[in-house]
Amino acid sequence: MKDMKNRLYDCIGNIDDDIINETEKEISKRLRTNNRKFAYFAYGAAACVLLAAMVISVTSVIKNSGEESRWPTKEITGTPGTAEEIPSMPKWDELSVSEKYIFMNFNGKLYDSRIAKLQPGQIGDSLGKTEIYGIDFYTEEKHYINGDVYTLDGISENCALAVKIEGEEDFFTYVNSYYKPDTLGQFIYDLNLRENMDFGSVWYYVEKSGKYTTIEFVDVPSSAVWDMLLSDLSIENVKDYDSHMFINKISISVNIPVLGYKNISLGVTEDGYLTTNILATGKAFFIGENKAKDFEKYITENCQGYEIVYTGTDTSVPE
């Protein structure tokens, strides 16, 4: 293969050096890991691997006194932490159009395809035309196509855009994985998360008798998440995110269909940080230890939990 950095410079163009270097590191991680879901797009949404790293590498457990679990068991086919085998990479002609053309450089920002089709009511104002491009994994040939760019209704163009690729009827979501909000409020507002985000299971990690156990809570009200974790809009985004080792004690499954995200993570650390991989790159907000403990107490005392027992070779937890 060509030198990784040279390929990135050739393909991306006028993107800041910091973004090139960060993307280069994440591509290298992607190619070394067995991540089936994103293997087809190793040269596109490279920053997305931070999500897997955050949850798989630093998802933590908490200790209890070793007593018998007070939750009933729930069997899941799978083995926690088992990596999937990477399938053969598809040929260029086997990919869909949004899988082929995954890069978009627009107004000085690098966007990548989320392979998510949009509905007409989600499309906002026209912003003009641009060139979209991708790389044939086998030949390393660059392919270009034109696209019409639109805002996404209710979402800041700094976060995501809607694109209609030339010759296609559908609109697709392209996200700016390097978006960094100043505050939690800006993050919620820019992505219109009140309207666009919904929650799934809440995963609580426990050490029992020297073994790690996962408790799944399936009925945690959305209002509890908003009121207990997301209510202080003034909290600042941690500036030196990469210098921290955020260890999630609780992970909340999050879906944002308009952005093409399913089963990603909103995490709570024991020392009081709210973490997330929404828009791929990690973000953290210090909500305080008391709020973290209050949320932990709420779910363990008020919500239905199940101790997960793995019984096979496949598993799915928040990414």
QUICOR-V852679 format. One record per residue. RES is the residue in one small letter. PHI is phi in degrees with one decimal (NA if undefined). Layout:
BEGIN
res=RES phi=PHI
res=RES phi=PHI
END
This chain:
BEGIN
res=m phi=NA
res=k phi=-67.6
res=d phi=-56.4
res=m phi=-59.0
res=k phi=-64.5
res=n phi=-60.5
res=r phi=-62.3
res=l phi=-65.9
res=y phi=-63.2
res=d phi=-60.6
res=c phi=-88.6
res=i phi=-95.1
res=g phi=86.7
res=n phi=-84.7
res=i phi=-106.2
res=d phi=-54.8
res=d phi=-58.8
res=d phi=-60.2
res=i phi=-68.5
res=i phi=-58.1
res=n phi=-65.0
res=e phi=-64.9
res=t phi=-63.8
res=e phi=-58.3
res=k phi=-62.6
res=e phi=-73.2
res=i phi=-62.9
res=s phi=-60.5
res=k phi=-60.7
res=r phi=-57.8
res=l phi=-72.7
res=r phi=-93.4
res=t phi=-110.9
res=n phi=-94.2
res=n phi=-115.2
res=r phi=-61.8
res=k phi=-59.3
res=f phi=-109.6
res=a phi=-59.5
res=y phi=-67.4
res=f phi=-122.3
res=a phi=-61.2
res=y phi=-95.7
res=g phi=-108.0
res=a phi=-91.3
res=a phi=-61.8
res=a phi=-64.7
res=c phi=-60.6
res=v phi=-65.8
res=l phi=-59.0
res=l phi=-59.6
res=a phi=-61.6
res=a phi=-63.9
res=m phi=-63.7
res=v phi=-83.2
res=i phi=-74.0
res=s phi=-81.4
res=v phi=-119.0
res=t phi=-60.0
res=s phi=-109.6
res=v phi=-127.2
res=i phi=-119.8
res=k phi=-99.0
res=n phi=-119.7
res=s phi=-81.4
res=g phi=90.0
res=e phi=-72.3
res=e phi=-61.7
res=s phi=-62.5
res=r phi=-92.4
res=w phi=-111.1
res=p phi=-66.2
res=t phi=-88.1
res=k phi=-137.4
res=e phi=-83.8
res=i phi=-129.9
res=t phi=-69.9
res=g phi=154.7
res=t phi=-129.9
res=p phi=-60.0
res=g phi=83.9
res=t phi=-79.6
res=a phi=-82.1
res=e phi=-84.2
res=e phi=-73.6
res=i phi=-76.0
res=p phi=-75.3
res=s phi=-62.5
res=m phi=-68.0
res=p phi=-69.6
res=k phi=-71.0
res=w phi=-54.1
res=d phi=-71.8
res=e phi=-88.7
res=l phi=-86.8
res=s phi=-73.7
res=v phi=-62.9
res=s phi=-77.8
res=e phi=-84.2
res=k phi=-74.3
res=y phi=-99.8
res=i phi=-104.9
res=f phi=-104.1
res=m phi=-146.4
res=n phi=-100.3
res=f phi=-134.6
res=n phi=53.2
res=g phi=79.7
res=k phi=-119.3
res=l phi=-96.5
res=y phi=-112.0
res=d phi=-133.2
res=s phi=-71.3
res=r phi=-100.9
res=i phi=58.0
res=a phi=-111.0
res=k phi=-77.1
res=l phi=-110.8
res=q phi=-92.4
res=p phi=-52.8
res=g phi=-69.8
res=q phi=-93.1
res=i phi=-89.9
res=g phi=-101.3
res=d phi=-84.0
res=s phi=-73.2
res=l phi=-113.6
res=g phi=118.0
res=k phi=-111.6
res=t phi=-155.2
res=e phi=-100.8
res=i phi=-115.9
res=y phi=-146.2
res=g phi=-152.9
res=i phi=-125.5
res=d phi=-73.7
res=f phi=-59.3
res=y phi=-82.3
res=t phi=-100.0
res=e phi=62.2
res=e phi=-79.2
res=k phi=-89.8
res=h phi=-121.6
res=y phi=-125.4
res=i phi=-153.7
res=n phi=-88.0
res=g phi=-149.4
res=d phi=-96.0
res=v phi=-107.5
res=y phi=-134.0
res=t phi=-74.0
res=l phi=-96.0
res=d phi=-56.4
res=g phi=82.7
res=i phi=-119.4
res=s phi=-62.4
res=e phi=-68.5
res=n phi=-70.7
res=c phi=-99.5
res=a phi=-159.3
res=l phi=-137.7
res=a phi=-103.3
res=v phi=-132.0
res=k phi=-108.2
res=i phi=-75.3
res=e phi=-53.3
res=g phi=87.2
res=e phi=-109.6
res=e phi=-90.7
res=d phi=-85.0
res=f phi=-103.2
res=f phi=-126.5
res=t phi=-86.0
res=y phi=-123.3
res=v phi=-114.3
res=n phi=-95.8
res=s phi=-68.0
res=y phi=-99.3
res=y phi=-63.0
res=k phi=-132.0
res=p phi=-76.0
res=d phi=-80.5
res=t phi=-135.7
res=l phi=-62.7
res=g phi=-62.1
res=q phi=-62.6
res=f phi=-60.5
res=i phi=-65.0
res=y phi=-69.3
res=d phi=-62.1
res=l phi=-100.2
res=n phi=49.9
res=l phi=-66.9
res=r phi=-58.0
res=e phi=-94.0
res=n phi=-101.8
res=m phi=-108.4
res=d phi=-130.7
res=f phi=-111.6
res=g phi=-109.2
res=s phi=-68.2
res=v phi=-109.2
res=w phi=-109.2
res=y phi=-120.6
res=y phi=-107.0
res=v phi=-129.8
res=e phi=-101.4
res=k phi=-130.4
res=s phi=54.5
res=g phi=80.1
res=k phi=-120.8
res=y phi=-85.4
res=t phi=-128.8
res=t phi=-109.1
res=i phi=-109.6
res=e phi=-102.5
res=f phi=-104.4
res=v phi=-108.2
res=d phi=-129.5
res=v phi=-72.4
res=p phi=-64.2
res=s phi=-58.2
res=s phi=-60.6
res=a phi=-67.0
res=v phi=-64.8
res=w phi=-63.9
res=d phi=-73.6
res=m phi=-93.5
res=l phi=-117.0
res=l phi=-118.7
res=s phi=-84.7
res=d phi=-88.2
res=l phi=-75.3
res=s phi=-86.1
res=i phi=-63.0
res=e phi=-82.2
res=n phi=-69.8
res=v phi=-62.3
res=k phi=-76.7
res=d phi=-102.6
res=y phi=-52.7
res=d phi=-67.2
res=s phi=-86.4
res=h phi=-99.7
res=m phi=-115.7
res=f phi=-80.9
res=i phi=-113.0
res=n phi=-76.0
res=k phi=-92.0
res=i phi=-135.7
res=s phi=-124.7
res=i phi=-107.5
res=s phi=-71.2
res=v phi=-126.3
res=n phi=-121.3
res=i phi=-133.4
res=p phi=-56.0
res=v phi=-63.6
res=l phi=-99.2
res=g phi=77.5
res=y phi=-103.8
res=k phi=-136.8
res=n phi=58.5
res=i phi=-100.2
res=s phi=-119.9
res=l phi=-120.3
res=g phi=-111.1
res=v phi=-128.2
res=t phi=-94.6
res=e phi=-64.4
res=d phi=-90.7
res=g phi=95.9
res=y phi=-104.8
res=l phi=-99.0
res=t phi=-118.1
res=t phi=-156.3
res=n phi=-113.6
res=i phi=-59.9
res=l phi=66.9
res=a phi=75.8
res=t phi=-78.2
res=g phi=-68.7
res=k phi=-137.9
res=a phi=-145.8
res=f phi=-134.5
res=f phi=-84.3
res=i phi=-94.2
res=g phi=101.2
res=e phi=-63.4
res=n phi=-63.1
res=k phi=-65.9
res=a phi=-62.5
res=k phi=-67.8
res=d phi=-63.5
res=f phi=-68.4
res=e phi=-58.4
res=k phi=-62.8
res=y phi=-61.0
res=i phi=-69.4
res=t phi=-74.3
res=e phi=-101.6
res=n phi=-122.5
res=c phi=-118.5
res=q phi=-76.5
res=g phi=-118.0
res=y phi=-133.3
res=e phi=-77.8
res=i phi=-79.9
res=v phi=-118.6
res=y phi=-85.7
res=t phi=-126.8
res=g phi=-156.0
res=t phi=-121.5
res=d phi=-133.3
res=t phi=-151.0
res=s phi=-143.3
res=v phi=-130.7
res=p phi=-55.6
res=e phi=-73.2
END
